[in-house]
């Protein structure tokens, strides 16, 4: 836990709510932290849909009061249609959201407490829209700090992975579905709160219906993907992520694609700000934010731009585990990215299931059982219990595994491992999952990297014809010790991480013509001289009381060995949190369940259930929704049920049952 700091250069005034007016008459609700006695100061904006009044209340003050105490005006702004803001929300990262953000920045810059400069900071959604708004070049926006975000909404978000349907696509839609119809707070918006709430209920729609209608990289996904036009971002960018996060590869891509001032930082962390982490070591990251903002918004020479462009945590080898609270390693850095210090190393996938050495031609075929992937863990969430991939030997049992000889010297990589495949398929649609594993001398196998790819050619495969493909894994920094082996595992299924192809396919890999490409990094003496990070600090968070809840579902895998039926449970958002300063208690519970029967890819099913209660002194409001995603050979089938109650009485209900054609997925 970060150390709580109570003394700051400036006392901080907290304004519970202000409204930011937009040209169309909409008002966006914001919370404001002002440094008293500092005069006109730069502003730091965080822009989210997660309800600043009661959704992120517990964590906002730790960061924003800390930064405000050092001479910045900090603003936590609710997106249109969320929290206490007017209007309705239609989807994530819309053009309207970006334009509203530009208007809000201009308004903030014109306030009498602001010196005309604004920075954006944010993790996940707030990291996304910071980059998207920067690409629109609002005049007052001077820099962006983006954490746990992506530059590419199709390739590396939670919707599609290598052209395959991600398990998180329906899951995340259900999560937002459980929040988009929650009411504003009467204490903030007054008597119109019920009218606003009713409009949200009637406007509510499962976003998965949009997302499944765009199964290819089309204009829907290009909108908001800043990689489509990197030169549009001209202001300085500080990009941050963690190796256990879903978005780590964004940092090196931004460093390589942007041309303006930029820095990249990747630690061992999951999806969190680096000062408050589930995976140690944490760092004094708010101090780094101040160094960055002081340099770019106050003209203070903090030395931050004299440091290497790209700083990462080189992770030591560890035995496989489904939970890590710490990753051993060391900080290393590169002065530029791509770096001349990274050398590609080619290791052939040889006949005899050997990795590396002299080329040996041959064929190796695989048709994986649908239980391959049960040891995949989560997709870059929060580093919680059972989030991590376990010992890979079970998944290896249904995969082609190419194994190297024991290393005679340590090996370190930094970057994205690539698997270059030449293959044929017996079915017109197929996918491949490629894993890079660190195999210990006793056989235990830890997953280092993974990539999946929809191998389908849009004109369909011709049986027996050889095709080429490159499977890109997530970027990683990893140290392989002497005596360990490297393994490449290939499978035609990786459930539930990705939805299976309509038919079981057999891939025949052309050994000798296929290979692993490793981004090998040589250790540098300069790494020993890197400036040490300070200890993590924050301001005192807003007080909350955690109440007991019924035992939540655990991450659990159940297999019926007679029927072949498999169930994978993921718990979601189980908590009861009282906020005494606003006299509210929020209770949430949920589950995401994936089911499949081995041998039958059309049996795949995702089930979600979400409950959210808002308990105020005079009322209790409850959202309850249930959803399923199933399929046949031609269609995806989405069913959703929505029930909303007030004080135990149902006041709104709606059901959806829609089919969406599969498009080579």
N, C-alpha and C positions, 0 to 999 in steps of 0.2 A: 504494500500500500504506500502511496506517496505521503510524504510528510506534509502536514497541514500548516500552512503559513498564515499568520494572523497580522503581521506588521508589514505595511507597504509604504512606498514613498508618498502615496496619496490615499486619503480616505475615499471610500467608494459609496456613492449614492445609488441605490437600486430602485428603478422605476418599474413597477410590476407590469404596466401595460402602456404602450403608446400605439396610436394608429398611424400607419403610413398611407397617405392618400394616393390613389392612382388616377390617371386621366379619365378612365371610364366610370369613375365613381366608386370603385371597389376600395375597401380599406383593408390593409394587411396589418395583423396584430403583431406587436413586437415587445420584447422585454429589453430593458436598457440598463446598463451599468455605466455610471459616469464617474470619472476621477474628479473629486472636488478640489478646486483651487488650481487646476492645471491649465485653465484657459481653453483656447481652441486646440483640439487634439485630433489625430487621425482616428478613424473608425475601423473596427474589425467586425465583420458581418458573418453570421452563421445562418443559413437559410434552409429550413427543413419542413417536412410535413408532419413531424412526430409530436406536435402539440406542446408548445413551450410552457403552457400553464400547468399541465399535469403529466405529460408524457415523458419529457426529458428534464423535468424540474429537478430531479434528484441529482443530476450530474452537471447541469449547465453552469451552476455558480462556481464550482471548483475551478473551471477554466476561465470563465469570463470575468469573474471578480478578480482573479489573479492578474489577468492582463490589464484590466481597468486600473488596478492598484498601481500599475507601473506606467500609467499615463496614456491609456487608450480608451475611447468610448467603445463599448462592446454591445452588440445587438444580436439578439436571437429572434429571428423572423419566421412566422408561420406562413407557409405557402398558401396561395389562394385555395379556398375550399377546405382548409384543414385548421385544426385548433380553433382559435377565435377570429380567424380571418374570414372576410366575406367571400362569396362566390362558391364555385363548385370545382372539384378536381376531376379530370378525365383520364389521366394516365401519369406515368412518371416521365420527368424530363421533357415536358412539352415545350413547344415554342412559346406558348402563353406564359409558362413558368419563367422562361428565360427573359422574355420582354418585361414581365413584372419585376424581375430582379434588377434589370437595368434601370427601370423607373425608380425603384426603391433606393438604389445606390445614388442616383442624382438627388433624390430628396434628402437622404442622410447627409450627403456632402454639403447641402445648403443650410443645414441647421446651425444655430449660433454657437453650439458647443463643438462643432467639427471644423477642422482646418481645410476642408475640401478634398481630403484624401480618404479613400476607402480601400480596405483589404478584405478578401473573402477567405474564410477558413472553414474546413468541414471534413468529416469522415463519412465515407459511403455516399449517401445521397448528396450531402453537402459538399463532398469532394467532387462528385460528378458535376453538379450545377456551377460550382466555382469555375471549372475549366470551360464549361459551355458558355457561361456568361462572359468570361474573359475573351472567348472567340468572337463575341459581339462587340467588343472594344468600347464599353462605356467609358466616357472621358475620365470620370473620377476614380475608376478602379485602377489601383497602382500595382497590386501584386496578389497572387493566389497561393494559399497553402492547401494542398489537396492530399488527403489521407485515405487509404483504402478505397480507391476509386478506379475507374477505367477510362481509357481514351477510345475504346471500341465497344459499343453497346451490343454488337452481335457476337463477336469472337470471344470476349472475355468478360461477360457479365453472368448473371444467374439464369439466363434464358436458353442459350444454345452453346454447346461445347463442341468445337470442331464440326459444326453442322448437325450434331446430335441433340436431341431434346434433353435438357438438363433436368435432374430430379427436382431442382429448386424452382423451376418455372411455375408449376402449379402451386407449390408450397408457398412461394413468395406472393403470388396472386391472392391466395387465401389469407395470408397475413395482412396484406393491405386491405382486403375485403372486410376484415374484422375491425378496421380502424376508420375507414373512409366515411362511415355513416354516424360516427360518434358526435354528440352535440357540442357546441361551444358552451362556455361557462356563463351563466346568467350574471355572475358578478362582474364580468368583463363587458359583455355585449348588451346587457339589459334585457328588456322584455321581448325583444325580437329573437331571442335564442331559440324559441320553439319553432318559429317560422323557418329559421335557418336550418334547424335539425330536420324538419319535415322535408325541406328541399334536398338535403343530403340523402335521406332515405330513398326518396323517389328517383334520385339521380344515380344511385348505387348500381354498379354493374361489375361483374367479374372481369378483371383486366386480362385474364388468361384468354378470353375470347378475342381480344385484339392480338395478343402475342402469338397465338397458334395460327392466326391467319397470315403470319409473316414468317415462314419457315426457311426462307433464304435471306441472304444479305441484300435487302432491298432498301428503298429510300426510307422506309419506316425506321430501320435501325441506323442508317447513315445519319439521319437527323440526330444531333446530339453526340455523335461520335467525332471527337475533335481530331482524330487521326486522319479524317477525310481532308482536313485543311490545317495542318500544323502552323503554317505561316500566319494564320489569322490570330494566333495568340502571340502578342508582342511584349507583354509585361512579364516580369520575373515570376518564376514558378518554383515552389519548393514542394517536391513530390515525395511522399512517405508511405510505406507499407510494411508488412511483415511476411516472413516466409510461410507462416501458417495461415495467412489470409488468402482469400480467393483472388486478390488483385495485385499480387506482388510483381507480376510481369509488366504492369503498367509503368512502373517507375523507370526501368531501363528504356522502355519504348519512348516515354516522354523525353528522356535525356537525349536519345538519339534523334528524335523527330523535331524537337523545338530548336530554335536558333537563338532565342534571347537568353538572358541570364537564368540559370537553373541549377538546382541542387537536387540530389536524390539520396534518400536514406531508407534502408531496409534492415529491420532487426529480426529477431526470432518470433515476433509477436503474431497473435491472431488478429481478429478484426477489432482493433482498439487503438485509442490514442496511446502513444509510447510512454506516457508517464503513469498510466493506470492500467496494468496489463495482467492477463492470466498466465502468460508465459514469460518468465524472467530471462534476462535482466531488463528491468525498466530503466529509463534514463530521465534526466531532467529536461524533458522535451519542451515544457513551457518556457524554460530559459532559452532554448533554441529558437522558439517562436519570437521571443523578444529580440534576440540577436538579429533575426531576419527582418522583422518589422522596423526595428530601430535603424537598421542599415538603409532599407528601401523607402521608409516613410519619414524618418527624422534626420537622415543624413549623418548618422553616428557611425564611425568606423569601428565595427564590432569584430572585424577579422573573419566573419563567416564566409565571405566570398574569396578569401585567400586560401580556403581549405579545399581538399579534393572534391571534384564534382559528384562522385558516387561513393557513398560509404555504406558498407554492408557488414552483417554479422556472419562470419565464416563458421558454419555449424560443424561441431565435432560429430563423429560417428556415435550413435547411441543404439542400444538394443531396442527392438520393436516394443511399443507400448501403446495402448489406446488412450493414454493421458500423460502429458508432460506438463509440469508446472515450471520447468526450467530447461533451457537448452544451452549446454556448454559450448564455448567457442571463443572467438576473438574478433575484434573489429579490424577490417581491412578496407582499403580504399583504392579507387582508380581516379586519375586526374581528368580523364575524359571517357566518354562512352559513345560508340563502341571503343574498346580499349585495345591498343597494340599489345598489351600484356596478356591477352587471351588468345590462345592458339588452338584451332580446331584439331582434334585427334580422331582419326577414323578407325573404328574397330568393326571388322566384318562380322556379320551374322553367318557363321559357317555351318556346313554340314556336320552332323554329329553333335549339334546343339552347342557348339563352341563359340565363344565370343572373343574376337581378336585373333592374332596370329596370321599365318599365311592363308590366302583365300582358298576355300574349299567349296566347290559348287555342289548343288544338290537341291532337293525339294523337301519341304517340311509342311505338313498339313495340320490344320486345327479347326475343329468345330466345338466351341466351348460350351459347357453346360451353363445354364442361366444363373447358377449360384456364384459364378466368378464375379467378384466385385463386392461380396458381402464384407470383406475386410478393408473396404475403401475408406471407412470412417465418414466424417462430414465433409462438406465443401467449404473450407475456409471460414468457419464461423468464429466462435469466441474462445476456443481453447478450453472448453468445458470437459467434464468427464465423458470419456468414450468418444470424443470427437475425432481422434487420430486414427490413421490406419494401423491395424495390428500386424502381427507376423504374417508375412506375405506367402508363406509356404502353402497355405490352404488354397488361396487363389492361384498359385503357381500350378497346383494339381490339375487345373483345367486350362492351362495355357502352354504355349511354346516357350521354353525358358532356355536362353542362350547364356552360358556361364563362362566367365573368364578364368584364366589361371590365377592363383593367388598373386597379389601385387608384391613386387620385389622392393618397391619404394612407395611412400605415401603419394596420393594423388588428390589434387584439389581442383574443383570446378567452380566456375562463376558464369552463369548465363543459362540459356535454354538448351538442354540436350535435345537432339533431333534423331529420329529414326527414319532412315531412308529405306523404303520398302519397294520391292518389285514382287508382284503377287498376281495370282489369278483367283477367281471366285466362281463357285458353282451356282450362285444365285444372283439375280439382278440388283439386289440391295444387300449391303453389308456394312458393318462398322468394325473398327479395330481399336483396341485399347493397348497402349504401350506403356510399360512401367520400367523405371530404372531402379534397381534394388541394390542395397549395400548388404552383402552376405558375409556374416561373421564366420570365423574358422569352425565354430560348432554348428553351423547351418542356419542359425537364426537370420531372418531376412527383414530388413527395414526398408520401406519404400522411400526413395529419395525424390523421385519425380514421376509424373503421370501425364499422359496426353491421350485424347480420344479423337477419332476422325471418322466422319461419315464418308465411306469410300465410294458411295454411289456416284457413278457418272450419269449425267442428266439424260444421256441417251441409252442408259442401262448397260450393265455388264454383258459381255459376250462370254459364255462359258469357255474356259481354256485360254482365253486371250490374256496376255500379260500387261499389267498396268503398273505405273509408278505413282508413289504418293510419299509425302513427308509428314510424319506425325511430330508436332512440336509439343514438347513438355513445358510446364511452367518453369520460369527462371528459378534458379536455386544457387546457393553457395554451400558447398559440402566438402568435407575432408574425409577421404577414404584412407584408412590406415594401412600400413604395410601388413601383408598377410591376409587382408580381406579380399573378397572377389566381387566383381561387378556382374550383375545379371540384367538382361533385357527379357521381359516377359510380354508376350503378345497373346491377346485373347479376342474372340469375336463377340464377347458380351462383357459388360461391366455394370451390372445392375446392383443397386438402384441408381448409381451415379448418372447413368444415361438410359433412356428408354430403348428397349431392344428393337432390332430390325424385324420386319413382319414375318420373316422366315428364318429358320436356323441355316446359317451359311457356313460353308467350309472354305477357308482361305488356304491357298497353297503358296507359301513364301519361297521365293527363289534365293536359296542360300548362296553366299558368295557375292551375289549382285545386290544384296541388302546390307546395310551397315548402320551402326550407331555413330553419331558425331558428337563428341564431348567438347565443351568449352573449357579447356584446361588453363588454369591460372598458376603462374609461378609465384611462390611467396616473395614478398618484397621487404627489404630492410626498413623502408620508410613506414611500413605499417606499425612498427614499434614506437614511432614518434607521433602518432596521431594524438590530438588533444583529447583528453579524457572528458566524458560527459559528466555534468554535475548530477547530484542525487535528485530523484523525482520530487517535485513539490506541487502543491495546488492550494487554492483557498478552501475554506470550510464549505463543504456541500450543504445544500438546504436540508434541514433535518427531516428524516423519514423514519417510520416505524414499520419493520417487517413483521407481519403476522403469520402464524402457522397456517399452512394450507394442507389439504388432503395430499397423501403421497402421490407425487406426480409420476406419470409414466416414465420409464427409463429407456435409454437406447437399448433395444433388445432385438435379437435375431432368433426367430423360431423356425425350425425346419421339421416338417413331417416326412420322415424317411420312407413311409409307405406310399403316400400320395405324391410326394415331391413338392408339396406346397410350402412356400417360403413367405414369412412375414418379417418386415423390418420396421420397427417403431422408432420414431424420433420425437422426443418431447419438445414442446414449444411454449415459451412464455408463461410459466407457471409461477405466480407470485400473488401476494396480497400486501399492498403497500399503502400505509396511511401517511398522509401529508398534513400534519396537524396545523400548520400555518394557514392552510386554505380550507381546513375542515372537510377533507375528502379522503376516501379510500378507494383505490383501484384494485380490482381482483381480475386476474386473467388466467386462463388455462387453455391448453391446446395440445394437439397431437397431429403428426403427419405420419401416415402408415403407408408402406409400399408392400404390395403383394404380387407374387408371381408363382406359377407352377412350372417346375423344371421341364424342359422339352416343349413348352407351349408359349412362345413369345406374345401371342395375342391374349394371354391371360393377365398381362401386366395391369395393375390397378394402383392408383394413388388415392388415398382417403385422407381428408383433413377435417378436423372439427375445432372450432374456436369459440370461446366464451370470453366476453369482456364485460365487467360490471363497473359502473361509476356510482359510488355511494356518496351522496351529499347529505347534508343535515335534514333535508326535507324530501328526498327522493332517491330512488335506486333505478338506474337505467341499465338494461342488459342487451347486449348483442349476442346472438347465437347463430352460428352458421355451420353448415355441413357441406362438403364437396367431394366429388369423385371425378377422377379422370380415368377412362378406360379406352379401349380401341377395338377395332376389327382390322381386317387387312386394308381397308380403304379409308377409314375415318378415325379421327379422335372423337371421343364422346365426353362432353363436359356436362355435369349435373351439379347444381348448387341450390341450397335451401337457405333462406334468410328469415330469421324471426327476431323482432325487436320488441322488448317489453318495457313498460314503465310501471314501477311499484307492483310488479307481479302480473300485470295485465298486458296481453299481447296487443300492440297497437299498429304493427306493420308486418306483412309477410309477402314474400315473393319467391318463386322458383324459376330456375332456368334448366333447360334440357336441349342442348345443341350439338350438332355434328359438324365437324370441320374436316375437310379432306386432308389426308396425309399427302405430303408433297416430297416423295423420295426420302422420307424419314421413317 
